């Protein structure tokens, strides 16, 4: 059965610090991702982000997360590169090195994945406060959740990039204009310069442009800018290819979204991770529930979090959220404050269930007919006329309960 890509998210879980020595985990983002998507694929940076996450939330919580089956870990060294002037490649020297403003693209990956993964696993040895036995168990659990990039994913990306170069070129032109503007400090638009591409031999592309003359710079300088622009588009096509093959959404920066326009929209199915997170923040603010932005690991019960994300209410909320953008703030606030919804929550709470159990006992002894009538009302009228609204119950009752300090 085909998976709806909108229910699965492929995302990094943090960023490197300024010195690129420590990985800073985006814990609020991870918590929201776990609640808002059925499955999460962590785009790992050589498992150093997994190390940072273990150090942040602790061994027990990390094992709970891994054993839940909710997350997978994409750990692979794959990228597209430009090889037209790469003399160290024997295949390139046999074919001949390309002149400036000519390009050839290929996919590169680690020659031995087992060695690569083994090297990445060594970072987990640095986990703080964990016994060696626990580290062995952690490595085994991480290993069971690893994913890699299929060969056909990179080939599809290269094919898409080649098609863009010799086809419509609108994405390439926009990327080149952006790179030129940034590199030379002057605003350039796609229609401001000549740009044509021809495939001079299989996989080799020659760019004809008047940018050196217009900018008054050498061909070599323009070549570097064009290379960055085209590789940037290639990287985005690689992301799109991974999204298709893993059937998952992946985040794009606003600048990247503008580049792809309708191509991204067709793959995303009219939505994006950012839109989902923005919708959640909007609903949470209207519901006046605790924000996740300032949350710390000690505030969260991960067992409770993983339990709640499997409830019918949370599943209903995820499905409802995708259509909530069409609702006004007033519509959502009305649903949150609706009397029948509140009564439904109270009725289905532990206190409501207790009263439903006690009341028939009280009524049964002297008034059996009344008891039967009460049972009819309980099982038929109340469960139908006052049903608990899944999305509202989640945001009003279940979501706040993942916080250890929440007073329920």
C-alpha positions as CSV (number, residue, x, y, z in Angstrom):
1,X,0.0,0.0,0.0
2,X,1.4,3.4,-1.0
3,X,2.3,5.7,1.9
4,X,1.1,9.3,2.0
5,X,4.4,11.3,2.0
6,X,2.7,14.0,4.1
7,X,2.6,11.6,7.1
8,X,6.4,11.0,7.1
9,X,9.1,13.6,7.7
10,X,12.8,13.5,6.7
11,X,14.7,16.1,8.7
12,X,17.9,17.0,10.6
13,X,17.3,17.3,14.4
14,X,19.6,20.3,14.9
15,X,22.5,22.4,13.7
16,X,26.2,22.7,14.2
17,X,27.4,25.5,16.4
18,X,29.5,28.4,15.0
19,X,32.8,26.5,15.4
20,X,31.4,23.3,13.9
21,X,32.5,21.3,17.0
22,X,29.2,20.8,18.8
23,X,25.8,19.8,17.5
24,X,22.9,21.7,19.0
25,X,19.7,19.6,19.2
26,X,16.4,21.3,18.2
27,X,14.5,19.5,21.0
28,X,11.2,21.5,20.5
29,X,11.3,20.7,16.8
30,X,11.9,17.0,17.5
31,X,9.0,16.9,19.9
32,X,6.6,18.6,17.5
33,X,7.8,16.3,14.7
34,X,7.0,13.2,16.8
35,X,3.5,14.5,17.4
36,X,2.7,15.8,14.0
37,X,4.0,13.0,11.7
38,X,3.5,9.3,11.7
39,X,7.2,8.5,11.0
40,X,10.4,10.5,11.3
41,X,13.6,9.9,9.3
42,X,16.5,11.7,11.0
43,X,19.0,13.0,8.5
44,X,22.1,12.3,10.5
45,X,25.5,14.0,10.4
46,X,27.7,11.0,10.9
47,X,25.7,10.1,14.0
48,X,27.2,13.0,15.9
49,X,23.7,14.4,16.2
50,X,22.6,11.1,17.7
51,X,25.4,11.4,20.2
52,X,24.2,14.9,21.1
53,X,20.7,13.7,21.5
54,X,21.7,10.9,23.8
55,X,23.7,13.3,25.9
56,X,20.7,15.6,26.1
57,X,17.8,13.2,26.8
58,X,19.7,10.3,28.4
59,X,20.2,6.6,27.5
60,X,16.8,5.4,28.7
61,X,14.8,8.0,26.8
62,X,17.0,7.4,23.7
63,X,16.4,3.6,23.8
64,X,12.6,4.3,24.3
65,X,12.7,6.4,21.2
66,X,14.7,3.9,19.1
67,X,12.7,0.9,20.3
68,X,9.4,2.6,19.5
69,X,10.0,2.2,15.7
70,X,8.9,5.7,15.1
71,X,12.2,7.0,13.9
72,X,14.7,5.8,11.3
73,X,18.2,7.3,10.8
74,X,19.4,8.2,7.4
75,X,23.2,8.0,7.6
76,X,25.1,8.2,4.3
77,X,27.7,10.3,2.5
78,X,26.2,11.0,-0.9
79,X,26.3,14.1,-2.9
80,X,26.5,15.4,-6.5
81,X,29.7,16.9,-7.7
82,X,31.2,18.6,-10.7
83,X,34.1,16.6,-12.3
84,X,34.8,18.4,-15.6
85,X,38.2,19.7,-14.5
86,X,39.1,16.9,-12.1
87,X,42.4,15.6,-13.4
88,X,42.7,12.9,-10.6
89,X,39.8,11.0,-12.2
90,X,41.2,8.6,-14.8
91,X,37.9,8.4,-16.6
92,X,38.0,12.2,-16.9
93,X,41.5,12.5,-18.2
94,X,40.8,9.8,-20.8
95,X,37.8,11.8,-22.0
96,X,39.6,15.1,-21.7
97,X,39.5,17.9,-19.2
98,X,36.8,20.5,-19.9
99,X,37.5,24.2,-20.3
100,X,36.0,27.0,-18.1
101,X,32.2,27.3,-18.2
102,X,31.9,23.6,-19.2
103,X,30.7,21.1,-16.7
104,X,30.2,17.4,-16.0
105,X,28.3,16.0,-13.0
106,X,28.4,12.8,-11.1
107,X,27.3,11.3,-7.8
108,X,29.9,10.5,-5.2
109,X,29.6,8.2,-2.1
110,X,31.9,6.3,0.3
111,X,33.6,3.4,-1.4
112,X,33.0,1.1,1.6
113,X,29.8,1.8,3.6
114,X,30.7,-0.6,6.3
115,X,33.8,1.3,7.1
116,X,32.0,4.5,7.0
117,X,29.3,3.4,9.4
118,X,31.9,1.8,11.7
119,X,33.7,5.2,11.9
120,X,30.4,7.0,12.6
121,X,29.5,4.5,15.4
122,X,32.7,5.4,17.2
123,X,31.2,8.8,18.1
124,X,28.7,7.0,20.3
125,X,31.6,5.9,22.5
126,X,31.7,9.5,23.7
127,X,28.2,9.4,25.2
128,X,28.4,10.8,28.8
129,X,27.3,8.9,31.9
130,X,26.7,5.6,30.0
131,X,28.2,2.3,30.9
132,X,30.1,0.3,28.2
133,X,27.3,-2.3,28.2
134,X,24.7,0.4,27.5
135,X,26.9,1.8,24.7
136,X,26.9,-1.6,23.1
137,X,23.1,-1.9,23.3
138,X,22.8,1.7,22.0
139,X,25.0,0.9,19.0
140,X,22.9,-2.2,18.2
141,X,19.6,-0.2,18.5
142,X,21.0,2.6,16.3
143,X,22.3,0.1,13.7
144,X,18.8,-1.5,13.5
145,X,17.3,1.9,12.5
146,X,19.9,2.9,9.8
147,X,18.9,3.8,6.2
148,X,21.1,4.5,3.2
149,X,20.6,6.3,-0.1
150,X,19.7,3.9,-3.0
151,X,21.8,4.0,-6.1
152,X,18.8,4.9,-8.3
153,X,18.0,7.9,-6.1
154,X,21.3,9.7,-7.2
155,X,20.8,8.6,-10.8
156,X,17.3,10.1,-10.9
157,X,18.7,13.4,-9.5
158,X,21.4,13.5,-12.1
159,X,18.9,12.8,-14.8
160,X,16.6,15.6,-13.5
161,X,19.6,18.0,-13.4
162,X,20.6,17.2,-17.0
163,X,17.0,17.7,-18.1
164,X,17.0,21.1,-16.4
165,X,20.2,22.1,-18.1
166,X,19.2,21.4,-21.6
167,X,15.5,22.0,-21.1
168,X,13.5,24.9,-19.7
169,X,16.3,26.1,-17.5
170,X,14.1,28.4,-15.4
171,X,15.4,26.9,-12.1
172,X,19.0,27.1,-13.3
173,X,18.6,30.7,-14.4
174,X,17.1,31.8,-11.1
175,X,19.9,30.0,-9.2
176,X,22.6,31.6,-11.4
177,X,21.0,35.1,-10.9
178,X,20.9,34.6,-7.1
179,X,24.5,33.4,-7.0
180,X,25.7,36.3,-9.3
181,X,23.9,38.8,-7.1
182,X,25.5,37.4,-3.9
183,X,29.0,37.0,-5.3
184,X,29.3,40.4,-7.0
185,X,27.0,42.5,-4.8
186,X,24.8,43.6,-7.7
187,X,21.2,42.7,-8.2
188,X,20.8,40.4,-11.3
189,X,17.6,38.9,-12.6
190,X,17.3,35.8,-14.9
191,X,16.5,37.9,-18.0
192,X,19.5,40.2,-17.6
193,X,22.1,38.0,-19.2
194,X,22.5,35.5,-22.0
195,X,22.6,31.8,-21.0
196,X,22.4,28.7,-23.1
197,X,23.6,25.2,-22.5
198,X,24.5,22.5,-25.0
199,X,25.5,18.9,-24.3
200,X,28.8,18.6,-26.2
201,X,29.2,14.9,-25.4
202,X,27.4,12.4,-23.1
203,X,27.2,14.0,-19.7
204,X,29.4,17.1,-20.7
205,X,27.7,20.5,-20.9
206,X,29.0,23.7,-22.3
207,X,27.5,27.0,-21.1
208,X,27.4,30.0,-23.5
209,X,27.0,33.3,-21.5
210,X,27.8,36.9,-21.7
211,X,28.3,37.2,-17.9
212,X,32.1,37.7,-18.1
213,X,31.7,40.8,-20.4
214,X,28.7,42.1,-18.5
215,X,30.4,41.8,-15.1
216,X,33.9,42.6,-16.3
217,X,35.4,39.5,-14.7
218,X,37.4,36.5,-15.9
219,X,35.9,33.3,-17.2
220,X,37.3,31.4,-14.2
221,X,35.4,33.6,-11.8
222,X,32.1,33.1,-13.6
223,X,32.9,29.4,-13.9
224,X,33.0,29.1,-10.1
225,X,29.7,31.0,-9.7
226,X,28.0,28.9,-12.3
227,X,29.3,25.7,-10.7
228,X,27.9,26.7,-7.3
229,X,24.6,27.6,-8.8
230,X,24.2,24.4,-10.8
231,X,25.4,22.2,-8.0
232,X,22.9,24.0,-5.7
233,X,20.1,23.0,-8.0
234,X,21.5,19.4,-8.2
235,X,21.5,19.2,-4.4
236,X,17.8,20.2,-4.4
237,X,17.0,17.6,-7.1
238,X,18.8,15.0,-4.9
239,X,16.6,16.0,-2.0
240,X,13.5,15.7,-4.2
241,X,14.6,12.3,-5.4
242,X,15.1,11.1,-1.8
243,X,11.6,12.5,-0.9
244,X,10.1,10.4,-3.7
245,X,12.0,7.2,-2.8
246,X,11.5,7.4,0.9
247,X,7.9,8.7,0.6
248,X,8.6,11.5,3.0
249,X,8.5,15.3,3.2
250,X,11.7,17.2,3.6
251,X,12.2,20.8,4.6
252,X,13.3,23.5,2.1
253,X,14.5,27.0,2.9
254,X,12.3,29.8,1.5
255,X,14.9,30.6,-1.1
256,X,14.9,27.0,-2.3
257,X,11.2,26.9,-2.4
258,X,11.1,29.9,-4.7
259,X,13.6,28.2,-7.0
260,X,11.5,25.1,-7.5
261,X,8.1,26.7,-7.5
262,X,5.5,24.3,-9.0
263,X,8.0,21.3,-9.0
264,X,8.3,21.3,-5.3
265,X,4.6,21.8,-4.9
266,X,3.8,18.8,-7.0
267,X,6.0,16.6,-4.9
268,X,4.8,18.0,-1.6
269,X,1.2,17.6,-2.6
270,X,0.3,21.1,-1.7
271,X,1.9,21.1,1.8
272,X,5.3,21.4,3.4
273,X,6.8,20.6,6.8
274,X,7.0,24.3,7.6
275,X,3.3,24.8,6.9
276,X,2.5,21.9,9.3
277,X,4.6,23.4,12.1
278,X,3.2,26.9,11.5
279,X,-0.4,25.5,11.7
280,X,0.4,23.7,14.9
281,X,1.9,26.8,16.5
282,X,-1.2,28.8,15.5
283,X,-3.6,26.3,17.0
284,X,-1.5,25.9,20.1
285,X,-1.4,29.6,20.6
286,X,-5.2,29.9,20.2
287,X,-5.6,27.0,22.7
288,X,-3.2,28.7,25.2
289,X,-1.2,25.6,25.7
290,X,2.5,25.5,26.7
291,X,4.8,26.5,23.9
292,X,7.6,24.0,22.9
293,X,10.1,26.7,22.0
294,X,11.6,27.0,25.5
295,X,11.2,23.3,26.6
296,X,14.1,21.4,28.1
297,X,14.7,17.6,28.2
298,X,13.9,17.5,31.9
299,X,10.4,19.0,31.3
300,X,9.3,16.1,29.0
301,X,8.1,12.6,29.7
302,X,9.2,10.8,26.6
303,X,7.2,7.6,27.5
304,X,4.1,9.8,27.8
305,X,5.0,11.6,24.5
306,X,5.3,8.3,22.6
307,X,2.2,7.0,24.1
308,X,0.1,10.0,23.3
309,X,1.3,10.2,19.7
310,X,-0.4,6.7,19.1
311,X,-3.8,7.8,20.5
312,X,-6.8,8.2,18.3
313,X,-7.0,11.8,19.4
314,X,-3.4,12.6,18.2
315,X,-3.9,10.7,14.9
316,X,-7.2,12.7,14.4
317,X,-5.4,15.9,15.2
318,X,-2.6,15.2,12.6
319,X,-5.2,14.6,9.9
320,X,-7.3,17.6,10.9
321,X,-4.2,19.9,11.1
322,X,-3.5,19.5,7.3
323,X,-6.9,21.2,6.6
324,X,-6.9,23.7,9.4
325,X,-5.3,26.5,7.3
326,X,-8.8,27.0,5.7
327,X,-10.2,27.8,9.1
328,X,-10.2,31.3,10.6
329,X,-8.9,32.0,14.1
330,X,-12.5,32.5,15.2
331,X,-13.5,29.1,13.8
332,X,-10.8,27.4,15.8
333,X,-11.5,29.4,19.0
334,X,-15.1,28.5,18.7
335,X,-14.3,24.8,18.5
336,X,-12.0,25.1,21.5
337,X,-14.5,26.8,23.7
338,X,-17.6,24.9,22.5
339,X,-19.7,23.8,25.4
340,X,-20.4,20.3,24.0
341,X,-16.7,19.7,23.4
342,X,-15.7,20.7,26.9
343,X,-18.5,18.5,28.3
344,X,-17.3,15.6,26.0
345,X,-13.8,15.9,27.5
346,X,-15.1,15.9,31.0
347,X,-17.4,13.0,30.3
348,X,-14.5,10.9,28.9
349,X,-12.1,11.9,31.7
350,X,-11.2,9.6,34.5
351,X,-13.7,11.5,36.7
352,X,-16.5,11.2,34.1
353,X,-15.9,7.5,33.7
354,X,-16.0,7.1,37.5
355,X,-19.4,8.9,37.7
356,X,-20.7,6.8,34.8
357,X,-19.7,3.7,36.8
358,X,-21.0,4.8,40.2
359,X,-24.4,6.3,39.1
360,X,-26.0,3.1,37.9
361,X,-25.0,1.4,41.1
362,X,-26.7,4.1,43.1
363,X,-29.8,3.9,40.9
364,X,-30.0,0.1,40.6
365,X,-31.1,-0.9,44.0
366,X,-34.4,1.0,44.6
367,X,-35.1,1.9,41.0
368,X,-34.2,-0.8,38.4
369,X,-36.3,0.9,35.7
370,X,-34.5,4.1,36.3
371,X,-31.2,2.3,36.1
372,X,-32.1,0.8,32.8
373,X,-33.1,4.2,31.5
374,X,-29.9,5.6,32.8
375,X,-27.9,2.9,31.0
376,X,-29.7,3.6,27.8
377,X,-28.8,7.3,28.1
378,X,-25.2,6.5,29.0
379,X,-24.5,4.1,26.2
380,X,-26.6,5.6,23.4
381,X,-27.3,9.3,23.9
382,X,-24.2,10.5,25.6
383,X,-21.7,8.6,23.5
384,X,-23.4,10.0,20.4
385,X,-24.6,13.4,21.3
386,X,-21.5,14.4,23.3
387,X,-18.6,12.6,21.5
388,X,-15.1,13.7,22.4
389,X,-13.7,15.8,19.6
390,X,-10.3,14.2,18.8
391,X,-8.4,17.2,17.6
392,X,-9.7,19.5,20.4
393,X,-9.2,16.8,23.0
394,X,-5.6,16.4,21.9
395,X,-4.6,20.1,21.9
396,X,-6.6,20.9,25.1
397,X,-5.9,17.8,27.2
398,X,-3.3,15.3,25.9
399,X,-0.7,17.6,24.4
400,X,-0.2,19.6,27.7
401,X,0.2,16.3,29.6
402,X,3.6,15.5,28.0
403,X,5.1,18.2,30.3
404,X,6.1,16.7,33.6
405,X,5.2,20.0,35.4
406,X,1.7,20.2,33.9
407,X,-0.9,20.2,36.7
408,X,-3.7,18.1,35.3
